Amino acid sequence: MRPNIVFILSDDHGHWGMGCAGNAEIQTPYLDRLAREGTRFENAFCASPVCSPARMSIFTGKIPSRHGVHDWLAKGHLDEEVLSDELRAAFREPDPAWEYVWPKNQLQGDRAIRFLDGHDTFTRRLADSGYTCGLSGKWHMGDSYTPQAGFTYWKTVAMGGENYYYPVVLEGDEMVLKRGEYVTDIITDNALRFLEEQKGKDSPFYLSVHYTAPHAPWQREYHPAEYYDLYEGCPFASVPDVPPHPWSDLKDKTPAEMAALRRTNLQGYFAAVTAMDAGIGRILAALEEAGLRENTLILFSGDNGMSMGHHGIFGKGNGTFPMNMYDTAVKVPLIASQPGRIAENTCRQELVSHYDLFPTLLEWAGVAYEPDPALPGRSFVPLLTGREATGRDDIVVFDEYGPVRMIRTREWKYIHRYPYGPHELYDLRQDPGEEYNLIDEPAAQPVREELLDRLTRWYLQYADPACDGRGEAVHGIGQIGRAGAAAGGKPAFR
C-alpha cells in the first residue's frame, strides 16, 4: 500500500523552538511526541533564510538562483478582483481601519504572478502518479488564489504573514477578511476537512499544512490568552539576551526598550508555537481515529530559521542588512515519523537540506525519479530507515539570499557577500555560537580560500545565469516581480 504523506510546514520557526530540541521552556507536546515516535534531524537547513525562496526550493528542489525568487514576495499574490467587495471598498478609503492596512499595502492593485510556472514540483509528480494533493494554509509562491502544482484541494491564505485574528483567506470563490477567527485554527480545520474527504478512498493522499505560525505579530492581542498566559512568568533563559546587532534596526534602542521588546516578542512567539502544536495534535488524532496513522508519513519542518534575540536579532536572514546567515537563521526543525517504517526516538546529526526533500518524498512514495543534474538534493530515505549510519559526513550545505552566499560543513562556515563583502568565516568546532569572525586571521586563509573555491564551483554548477542572485539588488524588504532575465526591465525588488 502506497503511503500517505502529511507535510506540516511552520513559518519562521527556529530549530531551537521545540521541547524535543532541548528547549525546556517552550511547550510543544505533540512535536515532542512526533520526535519520540520518529526521527529528528539536528542539522537540517533551509535553502534561503526567508520564506518565499525557501518554499520555492522545497517544492522544486532548485536553488533560488535557478528558480528566480530571491526575497519574500510582497506582490504577485493575486488579482485584486478576486478579493471580496468589503476588502476592495476598504482599500479605496484614504485611511482605512487598522485591520485593512497590511492587506491594502500588498493586495491593492495586485496582479497574480505564478512564479512556479515552468518549474516541476514534487507535488505535481505525486499527483501524476495517483496521489490526491491538498493544501491548507500559506502558499506565498505567487497566485495564492489559483490551484497549481498538482493540488486539487486548495484552502489558502492570501499573503505570507497574516494578521492572526483578521486573516485574508480563500472562502468559496473569493478572498475574504475573517474577523475574530484565529488563523492557526482555520488552517487546522481546513486540513481536517481534507482528511475527512479521504476516508474510504483507495488512492493515497498528500496534504500540505502550511501554518503562518510563529510568524509575527507577537503582541498579546494577536494570540489566544490560553497560550499567551502560559508564558507570563517565563524567564526565557533558553534564548540569549545580548545587545542589539550592529546591522539590525534595533541598534539604537535603550536597554529598557530592548528588555520590553524581548519579553513581548518571546511571549508571543512561544504562544504561537504552542498554539500551532495544539493544531498538530488535532491532525494526529484525526489520522489515528481514521486508522491512517501507520500508513502515513508525517514530516514537520519550518520554511527558514529565526533569531529571537540570538545575536541581538529579532528576525531571520533579513533581520539585518547586510542579510545574515547565522545558524539560527538557516537551521530549521525537521522531524519525520511513520510507525514501523521510520526509526523511532532517533536524532540524526548528519547535515541535510530542504533541497533533499524533493527526491526523498518521491522515493518514499515510490515514484520513479531519475536524478536531475540541475538539482543538488539527495534522498535521505536511508537515514529515515536507519540503514545508513554514516556516509553523509562529506555533505556540504549551501544557502543564499540574493548576493549573500554561504557554505557550511560540520567544522566551518564561510559567508561571501557579492561583490564587496563583508565576508565571514567561523570555526564551528571552537565557536559554535558564531561569535568570532576569522576572516582576517592569517592562519585561517587556506580554509577561506578552499571554501570560497568550493562555493564558487557549486553555484556555477547549479545556478542559472538568467536568474542568478549574485547580481540582484536584494535588501530583504520584498520582491515585487520576476527577477533576472524575466524581469523585462522592470524593478524586481523593493
C-alpha positions in Angstrom: 0.0 0.0 0.0 1.4 3.4 -1.0 2.0 5.7 2.0 0.0 8.9 2.6 2.1 12.0 3.3 1.3 14.9 5.6 3.8 17.7 5.3 3.5 20.3 8.1 5.4 23.5 7.5 5.8 26.2 10.1 6.8 29.8 9.3 9.9 31.5 10.8 10.4 28.6 13.2 13.9 28.4 14.7 15.3 24.9 15.1 15.7 25.7 18.8 12.0 26.3 19.3 10.8 22.8 20.4 11.0 20.9 23.6 12.5 17.9 21.8 15.3 20.1 20.6 16.3 20.7 24.1 14.3 23.8 24.9 12.9 23.3 28.4 10.7 26.4 28.4 8.6 26.1 25.3 5.6 23.7 25.4 5.4 21.5 22.3 4.0 18.2 23.5 2.8 16.9 20.1 6.0 17.8 18.2 7.9 16.1 21.1 5.7 13.1 20.6 6.5 13.1 16.8 10.2 13.1 17.7 9.8 10.2 20.1 7.8 8.3 17.5 10.2 9.1 14.7 13.5 10.7 13.7 14.6 14.3 14.4 17.4 15.9 12.4 19.6 18.2 14.5 21.3 19.7 11.4 18.7 20.5 8.8 19.0 23.6 6.7 16.8 25.8 4.5 17.8 26.9 1.1 17.4 30.6 1.9 16.7 32.3 5.3 13.5 33.9 4.1 10.1 32.4 3.3 9.3 32.6 -0.5 12.7 31.5 -1.9 12.9 28.8 0.8 9.4 27.4 -0.2 10.2 27.6 -3.9 13.3 25.5 -3.2 11.3 22.9 -1.2 8.8 22.3 -3.9 11.1 22.5 -6.9 14.3 21.1 -5.5 16.1 24.0 -7.2 18.3 26.7 -5.6 17.0 30.3 -5.7 19.5 31.2 -8.4 17.7 28.6 -10.6 14.1 29.3 -9.8 14.5 33.1 -9.6 12.7 34.0 -6.3 15.3 35.7 -4.1 13.2 37.5 -1.4 9.8 37.3 0.3 7.1 38.1 -2.2 5.5 41.5 -1.5 3.4 41.4 -4.7 2.1 38.8 -7.2 -0.2 37.3 -4.6 -3.5 37.5 -6.7 -5.6 39.6 -9.0 -7.3 42.3 -6.9 -10.6 41.4 -8.5 -10.8 38.1 -6.5 -11.0 40.0 -3.2 -14.4 40.4 -1.6 -16.3 43.6 -2.1 -15.7 44.5 1.5 -11.9 44.4 1.1 -11.9 46.4 -2.2 -14.2 49.0 -0.7 -11.9 49.4 2.3 -8.9 49.8 0.1 -10.4 52.8 -1.6 -10.6 54.6 1.7 -7.7 57.0 2.3 -7.5 56.0 5.9 -9.0 52.5 6.3 -9.4 50.7 9.7 -6.2 49.3 11.0 -7.0 45.7 10.1 -7.1 46.6 6.4 -3.7 48.4 6.3 -1.5 45.3 5.9 -3.5 43.7 3.2 -4.0 47.0 1.4 -0.3 47.5 1.2 0.2 44.2 -0.6 -3.1 43.5 -2.3 -4.4 46.8 -3.6 -3.8 46.8 -7.4 -2.0 43.5 -7.2 -1.8 41.1 -10.2 -1.1 37.4 -9.8 2.3 36.1 -10.8 2.7 32.4 -11.0 6.4 32.1 -10.0 6.2 28.3 -10.2 5.2 28.3 -13.9 7.8 26.4 -15.9 9.1 24.5 -12.8 8.5 20.9 -11.9 7.3 20.2 -8.3 7.3 17.0 -6.3 3.6 17.5 -5.7 2.9 17.6 -9.4 4.8 14.3 -9.7 2.8 12.8 -6.8 -0.5 13.9 -8.4 0.6 12.5 -11.8 1.3 9.1 -10.0 -2.2 8.9 -8.5 -2.0 11.0 -5.3 -4.8 13.3 -4.3 -3.0 16.5 -3.2 -4.4 19.0 -0.7 -3.1 22.3 0.7 -4.3 24.2 3.7 -2.5 27.5 4.7 0.2 29.7 3.5 1.4 29.4 -0.1 3.5 32.6 -0.8 4.8 31.4 -4.1 2.6 33.6 -6.3 -1.1 33.4 -7.3 -2.4 32.2 -3.9 -5.9 32.1 -5.4 -5.5 29.5 -8.2 -4.8 25.8 -7.5 -1.5 24.7 -9.0 1.4 22.3 -8.7 -0.9 19.3 -8.7 -3.2 20.4 -5.8 -6.9 19.9 -6.2 -7.9 20.8 -2.6 -6.8 24.4 -2.2 -7.5 26.4 1.0 -5.0 29.2 1.1 -4.4 32.5 2.8 -3.8 35.5 0.6 -0.3 36.7 1.6 2.7 35.5 3.5 2.3 36.8 7.1 -1.3 37.3 8.1 -2.9 39.1 11.0 -3.7 36.2 13.3 -7.3 37.3 14.1 -8.0 39.1 10.8 -6.5 37.0 8.1 -7.4 37.2 4.4 -8.4 33.6 3.4 -9.9 31.8 0.4 -13.5 31.1 1.1 -15.7 29.8 -1.8 -14.6 31.7 -4.9 -13.2 34.9 -3.2 -10.7 36.1 -0.7 -12.3 37.4 2.4 -11.2 39.0 5.6 -12.1 36.8 8.6 -12.9 38.6 11.8 -12.1 37.1 15.2 -11.0 33.7 13.9 -7.5 32.6 14.7 -5.7 31.7 11.5 -3.9 28.8 13.1 -7.3 27.2 13.8 -8.6 28.0 10.3 -5.6 26.2 8.8 -6.1 23.2 11.1 -9.8 23.0 10.4 -9.3 23.0 6.6 -6.6 20.3 6.9 -9.1 18.2 8.9 -11.8 18.6 6.2 -9.3 17.3 3.6 -8.6 14.3 5.8 -12.3 13.7 6.2 -12.8 13.7 2.5 -10.2 11.0 2.0 -12.0 8.4 4.1 -13.0 5.4 2.1 -10.9 6.3 -0.9 -8.4 3.8 -2.4 -5.9 6.4 -3.7 -3.1 7.7 -1.5 -3.1 11.4 -0.5 -0.6 14.1 0.1 -1.5 17.0 2.4 0.5 20.2 2.9 -0.4 22.0 6.2 1.3 25.4 6.0 0.9 27.3 9.2 1.7 31.0 9.4 2.8 30.5 13.0 5.0 31.5 14.6 5.5 34.5 12.2 4.9 38.0 13.7 2.9 39.8 15.1 3.6 38.6 18.6 1.7 41.1 20.8 -0.9 39.8 23.3 -3.9 40.8 21.3 -2.9 38.6 18.4 -2.9 35.2 20.2 -5.4 33.3 22.4 -5.0 34.1 26.1 -4.8 30.3 27.0 -1.5 30.1 25.1 -0.1 33.6 25.8 -0.7 33.3 29.5 1.3 30.1 29.6 4.5 32.2 29.4 3.5 35.0 31.6 6.3 34.3 34.2 8.7 32.6 31.8 12.3 33.9 32.2 13.1 32.9 28.6 16.5 31.7 29.7 16.6 29.4 26.7 17.1 32.4 24.4 20.3 34.6 24.6 19.8 38.1 26.0 22.5 40.1 24.2 22.8 43.7 22.9 21.3 44.6 19.5 23.3 43.5 16.5 25.1 46.5 14.9 23.5 45.6 11.5 19.9 45.5 12.9 17.4 48.2 13.1 17.4 47.7 16.9 20.8 49.1 17.4 19.6 52.5 18.7 17.2 51.1 21.3 17.9 51.6 25.0 18.4 48.5 27.3 15.0 49.2 28.8 13.4 49.3 25.4 15.1 46.1 24.4 14.0 44.3 27.6 10.4 45.2 26.9 10.6 44.2 23.3 12.3 40.9 24.2 9.5 39.9 26.6 6.7 40.8 24.2 8.3 39.1 21.2 9.2 35.9 23.0 6.0 35.6 24.9 4.0 35.9 21.6 6.4 33.7 19.7 6.3 30.9 22.2 2.5 31.2 22.4 2.2 31.0 18.6 4.3 27.8 18.5 2.3 26.2 21.3 -1.0 27.1 19.6 0.3 25.5 16.3 1.4 22.5 18.3 -2.1 22.0 19.5 -3.3 22.1 15.9 -0.8 19.4 15.0 -2.2 17.3 17.9 -5.7 17.6 16.3 -4.3 16.4 13.0 -2.5 13.4 14.7 -5.8 12.5 16.5 -7.7 12.6 13.2 -5.2 10.3 11.5 -5.4 7.9 14.4 -9.2 7.9 14.6 -9.4 7.2 10.8 -6.9 4.3 11.1 -4.5 6.1 8.8 -1.5 6.8 11.1 0.5 3.7 10.4 0.4 4.3 6.6 1.1 8.0 6.8 4.4 9.7 6.8 4.3 12.9 8.9 7.0 15.3 8.0 7.4 18.5 10.0 9.7 21.4 9.2 10.0 25.2 9.1 10.5 27.2 5.9 13.5 29.0 7.4 15.1 29.6 10.8 14.6 32.5 13.2 16.7 34.6 15.6 14.5 35.7 18.5 17.2 37.6 20.4 20.1 35.4 19.2 23.0 37.5 18.1 20.9 40.6 19.1 18.5 40.0 16.2 14.7 39.5 16.1 14.3 38.2 12.6 15.6 35.8 10.0 18.1 36.5 7.3 16.6 39.9 6.7 16.8 40.7 10.4 19.9 42.6 9.5 21.3 44.4 6.5 23.5 43.1 5.0 21.5 39.9 5.4 22.8 37.4 7.8 23.5 33.6 7.6 23.7 32.7 11.3 22.7 29.1 12.1 19.7 30.5 13.9 18.5 31.9 10.5 19.4 28.9 8.3 18.8 25.9 10.6 15.3 24.5 10.6 13.4 21.9 12.6 12.9 18.6 10.8 11.0 15.6 12.1 9.8 12.5 10.2 7.5 9.9 11.7 5.7 6.8 10.4 5.3 3.9 12.8 7.0 0.7 11.7 9.0 2.4 8.9 11.0 5.2 10.4 13.4 4.7 13.2 11.8 5.9 16.5 13.3 8.1 19.2 16.3 8.9 17.0 18.2 12.1 16.5 20.4 12.2 13.4 23.5 14.5 13.3 24.1 14.4 9.6 23.7 17.6 7.5 20.6 17.6 5.4 18.9 20.3 3.4 15.5 21.3 2.1 17.0 20.5 -1.3 16.8 16.9 -0.3 13.1 16.8 0.3 12.2 16.6 -3.4 14.0 13.2 -4.0 13.2 12.0 -0.5 9.5 12.4 -0.7 9.3 10.9 -4.2 11.4 7.9 -3.2 9.2 7.4 -0.1 6.1 7.5 -2.2 7.5 5.0 -4.7 7.5 7.5 -7.6 10.2 6.8 -10.1 12.8 9.6 -10.1 15.8 10.0 -12.3 18.4 12.3 -10.7 18.3 15.7 -12.4 21.8 17.2 -12.8 20.3 20.7 -12.2 19.1 19.7 -8.7 21.6 19.3 -5.9 19.4 17.3 -3.5 20.0 13.8 -2.4 17.4 11.5 -0.8 17.8 10.8 2.9 15.5 7.9 3.0 18.4 5.7 4.2 18.7 7.9 7.2 15.0 7.7 8.0 15.0 3.9 7.9 18.3 3.6 9.8 20.0 1.8 7.0 22.8 4.4 6.7 24.7 5.1 9.8 27.4 7.1 8.1 28.2 8.4 4.6 26.9 11.9 4.7 29.7 13.5 6.6 31.1 14.9 3.4 27.8 16.7 2.7 28.2 20.5 2.4 25.2 22.8 2.9 24.8 25.9 0.8 22.5 28.8 1.4 21.8 32.1 -0.5 19.9 35.3 -0.1 20.3 37.4 -3.2 24.0 38.3 -3.4 24.8 36.7 0.0 26.0 33.1 -0.1 27.0 30.6 2.5 28.9 27.3 2.5 28.8 25.2 5.7 30.5 22.0 6.7 30.5 20.3 10.0 33.5 22.3 11.0 33.4 25.6 9.2 31.1 28.2 7.8 32.1 30.8 5.2 29.8 33.6 4.1 30.5 35.6 0.9 28.7 38.8 0.0 29.0 39.8 -3.6 30.7 42.0 -4.7 32.4 43.7 -1.8 31.6 41.9 1.4 31.8 42.0 4.4 32.7 38.3 4.4 32.7 36.0 7.5 34.5 32.8 8.5 33.6 30.7 11.6 35.3 27.7 13.1 32.2 25.9 14.3 34.2 23.4 16.4 35.6 26.1 18.6 32.9 28.7 18.1 29.5 27.1 17.6 27.8 30.4 18.5 29.5 32.2 15.6 30.9 35.0 17.7 34.4 35.3 16.3 34.8 36.1 12.7 38.2 34.7 11.5 38.1 36.3 8.0 41.2 38.4 8.6 43.2 35.8 10.5 46.3 34.8 8.5 46.2 31.2 9.8 42.6 30.8 8.5 43.3 31.9 4.9 43.9 28.4 3.5 40.4 27.4 4.8 38.8 30.6 3.5 40.3 30.0 0.0 39.2 26.4 -0.1 35.7 27.2 1.0 35.3 30.1 -1.5 36.6 27.8 -4.3 34.0 25.2 -3.4 31.2 27.7 -3.1 32.1 29.3 -6.4 32.2 26.0 -8.2 28.9 24.7 -6.7 27.0 27.8 -7.8 28.4 27.6 -11.2 27.1 24.1 -11.4 23.6 24.7 -10.1 22.8 28.4 -10.8 21.0 29.5 -14.0 22.7 32.7 -15.3 19.2 34.0 -16.3 18.1 34.2 -12.7 21.4 34.2 -10.7 21.0 36.1 -7.4 24.6 37.3 -7.0 24.0 40.4 -9.0 20.5 41.2 -7.8 19.7 44.3 -5.5 18.1 42.3 -2.7 17.7 44.2 0.5 15.3 41.8 2.4 12.3 44.1 2.1 10.4 42.3 -0.6 10.3 41.0 -4.2 7.7 42.6 -6.4 8.2 40.9 -9.7 10.2 38.4 -11.7 13.9 38.8 -11.4 16.9 38.4 -13.8 16.2 37.9 -17.5 12.5 37.5 -16.8 12.2 41.0 -15.3 11.7 42.7 -18.6 13.5 45.8 -17.5 11.1 46.3 -14.6 12.1 46.6 -10.9 12.1 43.2 -9.2 12.8 44.2 -5.6 11.8 47.0 -3.2 
